[in-house]
């Protein structure tokens, strides 16, 4: 099993962010951590100290919290769960919120992987995104992390930003590569509803999808050029492209994320956190005062006939068809693809019995490859992965 811990606090909301996060004072942070500890204890007791292969502390900005809170949470996790000796334990960090004290506390508490949200190596682009840091602050924090002994660091980069050219993104990418992080996540900006960016650029996003000229956002052609350049440059630098948006040095793939893509059971604790337990997907309450209150007296209830807790906002039994869909469009995000054997072991039927027509059509279109029992996206299929993955919807 994997564990996700949500820390919903940040200095301020970024212009593009639709995650469940907001600023909070010290008192609210303290109360929230107390509620998290209650939830962690509850699951440890009722689930019989399940074994954890990975722990991921995400947000929000977890590195905004006082380091003793992070240490306290990890100590309780160690008591309530059986954490594997070689478990991958990650914390998300934002430049401008790190220092040596925090990093040394993280390391002593057992954290062995950092994920640092750089997004761009240019201060003007960081300002457009609403980030709180400068590139210089990122460099200082990265170098400090290395001095503190962290040997597994991911750096996030974002492309297709307003006014961004291919050349400018490539410069950001090469600056990051020069630092030799073990992992690089390279995402394309998505204009999400409910964000300031959506209000600014929603019409341009529609124009871009229609293949029409835009004033501020890069064209689809530029976005595609950036994607191909990213693949090429990172391959030359020794990074394996193992998932649509993720690249790693050998053996440094993000184990926690691979678990999501392989549908490994996971438990999410904290505000709005999601869990996948058996054939049910749960989501926690998204209102912080209601969440804290529920954690004070955790009790059982039902949601549409599905056993749940008063912590849960939703509990959805996943249909057999939905599980098959997830198996395909999560598994195919990874360049290694999926296997016929795994599909049959999971669902008791041959993959061709469910997807035979779709697989044949996609192979004819040179969008997937089938060999030695493995099905994976072709290079062309990877380029238009959203279209390919949508073909596996059954209902």
C-alpha positions as CSV (number, residue, x, y, z in Angstrom):
1,X,0.0,0.0,0.0
2,X,1.0,3.6,-0.6
3,X,0.3,6.6,1.7
4,X,-0.4,10.2,0.6
5,X,-0.5,13.0,3.1
6,X,-2.1,16.3,2.0
7,X,-0.8,19.6,3.4
8,X,-3.2,22.2,2.0
9,X,-1.3,25.3,3.0
10,X,0.7,27.7,0.8
11,X,2.1,31.3,1.0
12,X,-0.3,32.3,-1.7
13,X,-2.2,30.6,-4.5
14,X,-0.4,30.5,-7.9
15,X,-2.2,31.9,-10.9
16,X,-2.6,28.5,-12.6
17,X,-3.3,26.3,-9.5
18,X,-6.5,24.4,-9.0
19,X,-5.2,22.2,-6.1
20,X,-6.9,22.3,-2.7
21,X,-4.7,24.8,-1.0
22,X,-4.8,28.2,0.7
23,X,-2.8,30.4,3.1
24,X,-3.3,29.7,6.8
25,X,-2.0,31.0,10.2
26,X,0.0,29.1,12.7
27,X,-3.0,28.2,14.8
28,X,-4.9,26.6,11.9
29,X,-1.8,24.7,10.9
30,X,-1.4,23.4,14.4
31,X,-5.1,22.3,14.5
32,X,-4.8,20.7,11.1
33,X,-1.7,18.7,12.0
34,X,-3.5,17.5,15.1
35,X,-6.4,16.3,13.0
36,X,-4.0,14.5,10.6
37,X,-2.5,12.7,13.5
38,X,-5.9,11.4,14.6
39,X,-6.7,10.2,11.1
40,X,-3.3,8.4,10.8
41,X,-3.8,6.7,14.2
42,X,-7.3,5.6,13.3
43,X,-6.2,3.9,10.1
44,X,-3.2,2.2,11.8
45,X,-5.5,0.8,14.4
46,X,-8.4,-0.3,12.2
47,X,-6.3,-1.6,9.3
48,X,-3.9,-3.5,11.5
49,X,-0.7,-1.6,10.7
50,X,-0.6,-2.1,6.9
51,X,2.7,-2.2,5.1
52,X,3.7,1.0,3.3
53,X,6.0,0.9,0.3
54,X,5.9,4.7,-0.4
55,X,4.9,7.8,1.5
56,X,4.3,11.1,-0.4
57,X,3.7,14.4,1.4
58,X,2.1,16.8,-1.1
59,X,0.1,20.0,-1.2
60,X,-0.1,22.9,-1.2
61,X,3.3,23.6,0.0
62,X,4.3,21.0,2.7
63,X,7.7,22.7,3.2
64,X,5.8,25.8,4.5
65,X,5.0,23.9,7.7
66,X,7.4,24.1,10.6
67,X,9.8,21.1,10.3
68,X,8.8,19.7,13.7
69,X,5.3,19.1,12.3
70,X,6.6,17.0,9.4
71,X,8.8,15.0,11.8
72,X,5.8,14.5,14.1
73,X,3.6,13.2,11.3
74,X,6.3,10.8,10.1
75,X,6.9,9.5,13.6
76,X,3.2,8.8,13.9
77,X,3.2,7.0,10.5
78,X,6.1,4.8,11.7
79,X,4.1,3.9,14.8
80,X,0.7,3.3,13.0
81,X,2.0,1.6,9.9
82,X,4.8,-0.8,9.0
83,X,7.0,1.2,6.7
84,X,9.3,-0.9,4.5
85,X,13.0,-0.5,5.2
86,X,13.6,0.8,1.6
87,X,10.4,2.8,1.4
88,X,10.5,5.9,-0.9
89,X,9.5,8.9,1.3
90,X,9.0,12.1,-0.7
91,X,8.1,15.7,0.3
92,X,7.1,18.4,-2.1
93,X,9.0,21.6,-1.6
94,X,8.8,25.1,-3.0
95,X,11.9,27.3,-3.3
96,X,11.7,30.2,-0.9
97,X,10.3,28.0,1.9
98,X,13.4,25.8,2.5
99,X,16.4,26.2,4.8
100,X,19.1,24.0,6.2
101,X,17.2,23.4,9.5
102,X,14.1,22.0,7.6
103,X,16.2,19.9,5.3
104,X,18.2,18.3,8.1
105,X,15.0,17.6,10.0
106,X,13.4,16.0,7.0
107,X,16.4,13.8,6.5
108,X,16.5,12.8,10.2
109,X,12.8,12.0,10.0
110,X,13.3,9.5,7.2
111,X,12.5,11.6,4.1
112,X,14.8,10.4,1.3
113,X,13.4,12.1,-1.8
114,X,12.6,15.8,-2.5
115,X,10.3,17.1,-5.3
116,X,11.1,20.8,-5.8
117,X,8.7,22.9,-7.8
118,X,10.9,25.2,-9.9
119,X,8.6,25.5,-13.0
120,X,10.9,28.0,-14.8
121,X,14.5,29.2,-14.7
122,X,13.4,32.7,-15.7
123,X,12.1,35.2,-13.1
124,X,9.8,36.9,-15.5
125,X,8.0,33.6,-16.2
126,X,7.9,32.8,-12.5
127,X,6.2,36.1,-11.9
128,X,3.6,35.4,-14.6
129,X,2.9,32.1,-12.9
130,X,2.5,33.8,-9.5
131,X,5.3,31.8,-7.9
132,X,6.8,33.2,-4.7
133,X,10.5,32.5,-5.5
134,X,13.2,33.5,-7.9
135,X,15.6,31.2,-9.8
136,X,18.4,32.3,-7.5
137,X,16.4,31.1,-4.5
138,X,15.8,27.8,-6.2
139,X,19.6,27.3,-6.8
140,X,20.3,28.2,-3.2
141,X,17.7,25.7,-1.9
142,X,18.9,23.0,-4.3
143,X,22.5,23.3,-3.4
144,X,21.5,23.3,0.3
145,X,19.6,20.1,-0.2
146,X,22.7,18.5,-1.7
147,X,24.9,19.6,1.2
148,X,22.4,18.1,3.6
149,X,22.8,14.8,1.9
150,X,19.8,14.4,-0.4
151,X,20.6,12.0,-3.2
152,X,17.2,11.7,-4.9
153,X,15.8,15.0,-6.1
154,X,13.0,15.7,-8.6
155,X,12.7,19.1,-10.3
156,X,9.4,20.2,-11.8
157,X,9.4,22.3,-15.0
158,X,6.4,23.7,-16.8
159,X,6.1,24.5,-20.5
160,X,3.6,26.2,-22.8
161,X,3.5,29.3,-20.5
162,X,2.1,32.6,-21.7
163,X,4.7,34.3,-24.0
164,X,7.1,31.3,-23.8
165,X,9.2,30.4,-26.8
166,X,10.7,27.0,-27.5
167,X,14.2,28.5,-27.0
168,X,13.3,29.9,-23.6
169,X,12.0,26.6,-22.3
170,X,15.0,24.7,-23.7
171,X,17.3,27.2,-21.8
172,X,15.3,26.4,-18.6
173,X,15.6,22.7,-19.2
174,X,19.4,22.8,-19.9
175,X,19.9,24.9,-16.7
176,X,18.2,22.2,-14.7
177,X,20.0,19.3,-16.4
178,X,23.3,21.0,-15.5
179,X,22.4,20.5,-11.8
180,X,22.1,16.8,-12.4
181,X,18.9,16.0,-10.5
182,X,17.9,12.4,-10.5
183,X,14.4,13.1,-11.8
184,X,12.7,15.7,-14.0
185,X,9.0,16.2,-14.4
186,X,8.2,18.3,-17.5
187,X,4.6,19.3,-17.7
188,X,2.6,21.4,-20.1
189,X,0.5,24.1,-18.6
190,X,-3.2,23.3,-18.5
191,X,-5.7,26.2,-18.2
192,X,-7.9,24.9,-15.4
193,X,-11.4,26.3,-14.5
194,X,-11.6,28.3,-11.3
195,X,-8.1,29.7,-11.6
196,X,-7.0,33.3,-12.4
197,X,-5.3,31.9,-15.5
198,X,-8.7,30.6,-16.7
199,X,-10.2,34.0,-16.5
200,X,-7.3,35.5,-18.4
201,X,-6.7,32.9,-21.1
202,X,-9.9,30.7,-21.4
203,X,-10.8,32.1,-24.8
204,X,-7.2,31.7,-26.1
205,X,-7.2,28.1,-24.8
206,X,-10.2,27.4,-26.9
207,X,-8.6,29.1,-30.0
208,X,-5.5,27.1,-29.5
209,X,-7.4,23.8,-29.4
210,X,-9.1,24.8,-32.6
211,X,-5.7,25.4,-34.2
212,X,-6.2,29.2,-34.5
213,X,-3.7,31.9,-33.7
214,X,-3.4,33.2,-30.1
215,X,-1.9,36.4,-28.7
216,X,-0.4,35.2,-25.4
217,X,-0.3,31.4,-25.3
218,X,2.1,29.4,-27.4
219,X,0.6,27.6,-30.4
220,X,-0.1,23.9,-30.5
221,X,2.8,23.6,-32.9
222,X,5.2,25.3,-30.4
223,X,3.8,23.1,-27.6
224,X,4.5,20.0,-29.7
225,X,8.0,21.3,-30.6
226,X,8.8,21.8,-26.9
227,X,7.6,18.3,-26.1
228,X,9.8,16.7,-28.8
229,X,12.8,18.9,-27.8
230,X,12.4,17.8,-24.2
231,X,12.5,14.2,-25.1
232,X,15.5,14.6,-27.3
233,X,17.6,16.7,-24.9
234,X,16.8,14.6,-21.8
235,X,17.6,11.4,-23.7
236,X,21.0,12.9,-24.6
237,X,21.6,13.8,-21.0
238,X,20.9,10.2,-19.8
239,X,17.4,10.5,-18.6
240,X,14.9,7.7,-19.4
241,X,11.5,8.9,-20.6
242,X,9.4,6.4,-18.6
243,X,6.0,8.2,-18.5
244,X,4.3,10.8,-20.6
245,X,5.7,13.8,-18.5
246,X,8.4,12.1,-16.4
247,X,12.1,11.4,-17.0
248,X,14.6,9.8,-14.6
249,X,18.1,8.6,-14.2
250,X,18.3,4.8,-14.1
251,X,16.6,3.4,-11.0
252,X,15.3,6.8,-9.9
253,X,11.8,6.6,-11.3
254,X,9.1,8.0,-8.9
255,X,7.9,4.7,-7.2
256,X,4.9,6.4,-5.6
257,X,3.6,7.7,-9.0
258,X,4.2,4.4,-10.7
259,X,2.0,2.9,-8.0
260,X,-0.8,5.2,-9.1
261,X,-0.4,4.3,-12.7
262,X,-0.4,0.6,-11.8
263,X,-3.4,1.0,-9.6
264,X,-1.6,-0.1,-6.4
265,X,-3.9,0.5,-3.4
266,X,-3.3,3.8,-1.7
267,X,-4.5,5.6,1.3
268,X,-4.9,9.4,1.3
269,X,-5.0,11.3,4.6
270,X,-5.8,15.0,5.0
271,X,-8.1,17.5,3.5
272,X,-9.7,16.4,0.2
273,X,-7.3,13.4,0.0
274,X,-8.3,10.5,-2.2
275,X,-7.9,6.8,-1.5
276,X,-8.2,3.6,-3.5
277,X,-9.0,0.7,-1.2
278,X,-10.2,-2.5,-2.9
279,X,-12.8,-1.5,-5.5
280,X,-13.8,1.7,-3.8
281,X,-12.4,5.2,-4.3
282,X,-12.9,7.6,-1.4
283,X,-12.5,11.3,-1.1
284,X,-12.1,13.2,2.1
285,X,-14.1,16.3,3.1
286,X,-12.8,19.5,1.4
287,X,-13.8,22.1,4.0
288,X,-11.1,22.4,6.6
289,X,-13.2,23.1,9.7
290,X,-15.5,20.2,8.9
291,X,-12.5,17.9,8.3
292,X,-10.9,18.9,11.6
293,X,-14.2,18.3,13.5
294,X,-14.7,14.9,11.8
295,X,-11.2,13.8,12.8
296,X,-12.0,14.5,16.4
297,X,-14.5,11.7,16.5
298,X,-14.1,9.4,13.5
299,X,-17.1,7.1,12.9
300,X,-18.6,4.8,10.3
301,X,-21.4,5.7,7.9
302,X,-22.6,4.8,4.5
303,X,-22.6,6.8,1.2
304,X,-25.1,5.4,-1.3
305,X,-24.8,2.0,0.3
306,X,-21.0,2.0,0.3
307,X,-19.3,1.6,3.8
308,X,-17.4,4.9,4.6
309,X,-16.4,7.2,7.4
310,X,-17.7,10.6,8.5
311,X,-14.4,11.9,7.1
312,X,-15.4,11.0,3.6
313,X,-17.2,13.3,1.2
314,X,-17.7,10.6,-1.4
315,X,-17.3,6.8,-1.7
316,X,-17.6,5.4,-5.2
317,X,-17.6,1.7,-5.9
318,X,-15.6,1.3,-9.2
319,X,-17.4,-0.7,-11.8
320,X,-15.6,-3.5,-13.6
321,X,-15.7,-1.5,-16.8
322,X,-14.2,1.5,-15.0
323,X,-11.4,-0.6,-13.6
324,X,-10.6,-1.9,-17.0
325,X,-10.5,1.7,-18.4
326,X,-8.2,2.8,-15.6
327,X,-5.9,-0.2,-16.1
328,X,-5.5,0.8,-19.8
329,X,-5.3,4.6,-19.7
330,X,-3.1,4.7,-16.6
331,X,-0.9,1.8,-17.6
332,X,-0.4,3.2,-21.1
333,X,0.9,6.5,-19.7
334,X,4.1,4.5,-18.9
335,X,6.4,3.8,-21.9
336,X,6.7,0.2,-20.8
337,X,2.9,-0.1,-21.4
338,X,0.7,-2.9,-20.1
339,X,0.9,-6.7,-20.5
340,X,-1.7,-9.2,-21.6
341,X,-0.8,-11.3,-18.6
342,X,-1.5,-8.6,-16.0
343,X,-4.8,-7.8,-17.7
344,X,-5.9,-11.5,-17.5
345,X,-4.7,-11.9,-14.0
346,X,-6.6,-8.8,-12.9
347,X,-9.9,-9.3,-14.8
348,X,-10.0,-13.0,-15.7
349,X,-10.4,-12.4,-19.4
350,X,-8.1,-11.9,-22.3
351,X,-7.5,-8.3,-23.2
352,X,-8.7,-8.9,-26.8
353,X,-12.1,-10.1,-25.5
354,X,-12.6,-6.5,-24.3
355,X,-10.5,-4.3,-26.4
356,X,-9.7,-6.4,-29.5
357,X,-11.3,-4.0,-32.0
358,X,-9.8,-0.9,-30.4
359,X,-6.3,-2.5,-30.3
360,X,-6.4,-3.5,-33.9
361,X,-7.6,-0.1,-35.0
362,X,-4.9,1.7,-33.0
363,X,-2.3,-0.6,-34.4
364,X,-3.4,0.1,-37.9
365,X,-3.1,3.8,-37.2
366,X,0.5,3.2,-35.9
367,X,-0.6,4.6,-32.4
368,X,0.3,1.5,-30.4
369,X,2.8,-1.4,-30.6
370,X,2.0,-5.0,-29.7
371,X,4.9,-7.4,-29.2
372,X,5.9,-10.2,-26.8
373,X,2.7,-9.9,-24.8
374,X,3.2,-6.1,-24.2
375,X,1.0,-3.3,-25.5
376,X,2.4,0.2,-25.4
377,X,2.1,3.6,-27.1
378,X,4.1,4.1,-30.3
379,X,6.1,7.3,-30.6
380,X,3.3,8.8,-32.6
381,X,0.8,7.5,-30.1
382,X,2.7,9.2,-27.3
383,X,2.5,12.5,-29.2
384,X,-1.3,12.3,-29.2
385,X,-1.7,10.2,-26.0
386,X,-4.9,12.0,-24.9
387,X,-6.7,10.9,-28.1
388,X,-5.3,7.3,-27.9
389,X,-6.2,6.8,-24.2
390,X,-9.8,8.1,-24.8
391,X,-10.3,5.1,-27.2
392,X,-10.3,2.7,-24.1
393,X,-13.5,4.2,-22.6
394,X,-16.1,1.5,-22.5
395,X,-19.3,3.2,-21.5
